[in-house]
């Protein structure tokens, strides 16, 4: 298995063999590229998983977190442009779903390329008539309570040293979503799959269904075990679905290749 780390922004791992498709993965608030550790083991051969490492975490912990969604998406669009002529898909969880949508639109406008499929998880669709809840304004006690309800393990919440580092980062990331209101009429054409945690206290299945309004292509909504941050069974469902969707795309692409 090959492993590489692109400067600062991407941690890339391949499932082996020649790269046939790249899966760009964007984490939830407070999350790092490590959220997607091991995903390459569950995806079709030829899949390169590119996990985004945002400033302020892991090996970028000395950097100030970014709180402007447009700045994040512009940076990723510029960095990812070297890959847009190859097939790619994008997965975004919670805050990462918002970044994924804005990034996909920018790639479409600037380079005329869309993902072969977009995957959104645990996030209200950013509709003009339905502003997202402003969780970044909660005090420390309120934010801890919210994180507990969303599925953060008790042992993490009880680690005071870890929480001293985590809470400011989570709050900064939440400001990314708090400040964003989608007023763009732009709709993509790629297929979209949305994942809803069955026990999510913040985002309902009806909320997730609104992501259908971001595309003219096919839309699929799947309910998986877990809360806002899925449990092990939930992630297993997510990976099985992504694997099947990417396999379907690769098989069709192979069939459409001209024969010698």
C-alpha positions in Angstrom: 0.0 0.0 0.0 1.3 3.4 -0.9 1.1 6.4 1.4 1.9 10.0 0.7 1.2 13.4 2.3 0.7 16.4 0.1 1.9 19.6 1.6 -0.2 20.7 4.6 -3.7 20.4 3.1 -4.1 16.7 2.1 -3.2 13.4 3.6 -3.5 10.8 0.8 -3.7 7.1 0.9 -4.3 4.6 -2.0 -6.2 1.3 -2.0 -3.5 0.0 -4.3 -3.0 -0.2 -8.1 -3.2 2.6 -10.6 -5.4 5.5 -9.4 -8.7 5.4 -11.1 -10.6 7.8 -8.9 -9.9 10.2 -6.0 -12.2 10.6 -3.0 -11.8 14.0 -1.4 -12.9 13.8 2.3 -13.8 16.8 4.5 -14.3 16.3 8.3 -16.8 17.6 10.7 -16.1 20.5 13.1 -13.1 19.8 15.2 -12.2 16.8 13.1 -8.9 16.1 11.3 -7.7 14.0 8.4 -7.4 11.1 10.9 -11.3 10.8 10.8 -10.8 9.0 7.5 -7.9 6.7 8.6 -8.3 3.3 7.0 -11.0 4.2 4.5 -8.8 3.0 1.7 -9.2 -0.6 3.0 -13.0 -0.4 2.3 -13.0 1.1 -1.1 -12.5 -0.3 -4.7 -8.9 -0.9 -5.9 -7.6 2.2 -7.6 -9.3 4.7 -5.1 -7.0 7.4 -3.7 -8.5 8.8 -0.5 -7.5 12.5 -0.1 -8.4 13.5 3.5 -8.3 17.3 4.0 -6.2 18.6 6.9 -7.5 22.0 7.8 -5.4 24.5 9.7 -5.4 24.3 13.5 -5.2 20.6 14.0 -2.9 17.6 14.0 0.4 18.6 12.4 -1.0 22.0 11.6 -1.9 22.8 15.2 0.2 25.9 15.3 -1.8 27.5 12.5 -4.9 29.6 13.2 -8.1 27.9 12.2 -10.0 29.4 9.2 -13.5 30.6 9.8 -14.4 31.8 6.3 -16.0 29.1 4.2 -15.2 30.8 0.9 -11.5 31.1 1.8 -11.4 27.4 2.6 -13.2 26.4 -0.6 -11.1 28.8 -2.8 -7.9 27.3 -1.4 -9.0 23.8 -1.9 -10.2 24.6 -5.4 -6.8 26.0 -6.3 -4.9 23.0 -4.8 -7.2 20.3 -6.3 -7.2 21.8 -9.8 -4.3 19.5 -10.8 -6.7 16.5 -10.4 -9.9 17.8 -12.0 -9.3 16.1 -15.3 -9.4 12.7 -13.5 -12.6 11.2 -11.9 -13.2 12.3 -8.4 -15.9 12.2 -5.7 -16.3 14.3 -2.6 -17.5 13.3 0.9 -18.3 16.0 3.5 -19.5 15.4 7.1 -21.4 18.2 8.9 -19.3 21.4 8.4 -17.4 19.4 5.7 -20.7 19.0 3.8 -21.0 22.8 3.4 -17.4 23.0 2.2 -18.0 20.1 -0.2 -21.0 21.8 -1.8 -19.2 25.2 -2.2 -16.0 23.5 -3.5 -17.9 21.4 -6.0 -19.6 24.5 -7.4 -16.3 26.3 -7.7 -14.7 23.4 -9.5 -17.7 23.3 -11.9 -17.5 27.0 -12.6 -13.8 27.4 -12.9 -12.8 24.1 -14.5 -16.1 22.7 -16.0 -15.7 19.5 -13.9 -18.1 18.0 -11.4 -17.6 15.1 -9.0 -18.8 11.7 -10.2 -20.8 11.7 -7.0 -21.2 14.0 -3.9 -21.7 12.5 -0.4 -23.2 14.6 2.3 -23.6 13.6 6.0 -25.1 15.1 9.1 -25.8 18.6 8.0 -28.8 20.7 7.3 -28.9 21.8 3.6 -28.0 25.5 3.6 -31.3 26.8 2.2 -31.9 30.6 2.0 -35.2 30.3 4.0 -33.6 28.1 6.7 -30.5 29.5 8.4 -28.3 27.0 10.1 -28.3 26.9 13.9 -25.6 29.2 15.3 -23.8 26.7 17.5 -20.5 28.6 17.5 -22.1 31.2 19.8 -22.6 28.7 22.7 -20.5 29.1 25.8 -18.2 26.3 26.9 -20.8 24.5 29.0 -23.4 24.7 26.2 -20.9 23.6 23.6 -19.9 20.6 25.8 -23.5 19.6 26.2 -24.1 19.9 22.5 -21.1 17.8 21.6 -22.3 15.1 24.0 -25.7 15.1 22.4 -24.1 14.8 19.0 -22.2 11.7 19.9 -18.8 12.8 21.2 -17.6 10.0 23.6 -17.8 10.7 27.4 -14.1 9.8 27.8 -13.2 12.6 25.4 -15.5 15.1 27.1 -14.0 14.2 30.5 -10.4 14.8 29.4 -9.9 18.5 30.5 -6.6 18.9 28.8 -8.0 17.6 25.5 -11.1 19.8 25.8 -9.0 22.9 26.5 -7.5 22.3 23.0 -10.6 21.0 21.3 -13.3 23.6 22.3 -11.7 26.6 20.7 -11.1 24.6 17.5 -14.6 23.3 17.4 -16.0 26.8 18.0 -13.9 28.2 15.2 -15.1 25.5 12.8 -18.7 26.0 13.8 -18.3 29.7 12.9 -17.7 28.4 9.3 -21.2 27.1 9.2 -22.8 29.9 11.4 -21.7 32.5 8.9 -22.9 30.7 5.8 -26.2 31.2 4.1 -26.6 29.8 0.6 -28.2 32.3 -1.7 -26.9 30.7 -4.9 -29.5 29.3 -7.4 -26.7 27.2 -8.9 -27.5 23.4 -9.0 -25.0 20.7 -9.9 -25.8 17.8 -12.2 -23.9 15.0 -10.4 -25.6 12.3 -8.3 -25.8 13.0 -4.6 -26.0 10.6 -1.7 -27.0 11.9 1.8 -26.5 10.1 5.1 -28.6 10.7 8.2 -27.8 9.5 11.6 -31.0 7.8 13.0 -30.4 9.3 16.4 -29.1 12.7 15.4 -30.7 15.3 17.7 -29.7 18.2 15.4 -30.4 17.1 11.8 -33.5 15.2 10.9 -34.0 12.9 7.9 -36.3 15.6 6.4 -33.5 18.1 6.8 -31.1 15.8 4.9 -33.6 15.2 2.2 -33.3 18.9 1.3 -29.9 18.3 -0.2 -31.8 17.0 -3.2 -32.3 20.7 -4.1 -28.5 21.1 -4.7 -28.5 18.9 -7.8 -30.4 18.1 -11.0 -29.0 14.6 -10.8 -30.2 11.5 -8.9 -30.6 11.8 -5.2 -30.4 9.1 -2.5 -31.1 9.5 1.2 -29.8 6.8 3.6 -30.4 6.5 7.3 -27.6 4.9 9.3 -27.0 3.9 12.9 -25.7 6.6 15.3 -26.1 10.2 16.2 -24.6 13.3 14.5 -21.2 11.6 14.6 -21.9 8.0 13.5 -21.1 5.0 15.7 -19.1 2.1 14.3 -22.1 0.5 12.7 -23.0 3.8 11.1 -19.6 4.3 9.6 -19.7 0.7 8.3 -23.0 1.5 6.4 -21.5 4.7 5.0 -18.4 2.9 3.7 -20.4 0.1 2.2 -22.6 2.6 0.3 -19.6 4.7 -0.9 -17.8 1.5 -2.0 -20.9 0.4 -4.0 -21.4 3.8 -5.6 -17.8 4.1 -6.6 -17.7 0.5 -7.9 -20.7 1.2 -10.0 -19.1 4.4 -11.5 -15.8 2.6 -12.2 -17.6 -0.3 -13.9 -19.6 2.0 -16.1 -16.5 4.0 -17.0 -14.7 0.8 -17.9 -17.6 -0.2 -20.2 -17.6 3.1 -21.9 -13.9 3.0 -22.7 -13.4 2.6 -26.5 -12.2 -0.9 -27.4 -8.9 -1.2 -29.4 
